[in-house]
Amino acid sequence: MASGADQGEIYALQTENRHLKEMVEAMREELEKMRIGEQERLQQALAAAGDEIGHLKGMIVALREALERRQIAHEEKCQAIEQAARDEAKQLQEMIRALREKLAGSAQ
């Protein structure tokens, strides 16, 4: 049989063992809390980045559409200017023809 000193030593070792197990369990729980917190921060960062990407894509689409509208308006304005120039050239040619006819009629 174990003596009183041996039993005291065994009790002290069991107590220390139990205390160490409790510390390990507490550290595991703390580590798990840290892991969960890190996952939550990561998910929040990903969500924020996803929101920002969506916002930027929306801005790109809006800017592209605005640019296309401006290009179309510019092309229409150029076509209108070209048509006006053709109309004016036609009027001037008709005026030249009429003046030539008038001049030829007065010369006779």
Residue pairs with C-beta under 8 A, 6 or more apart in sequence:
2 10
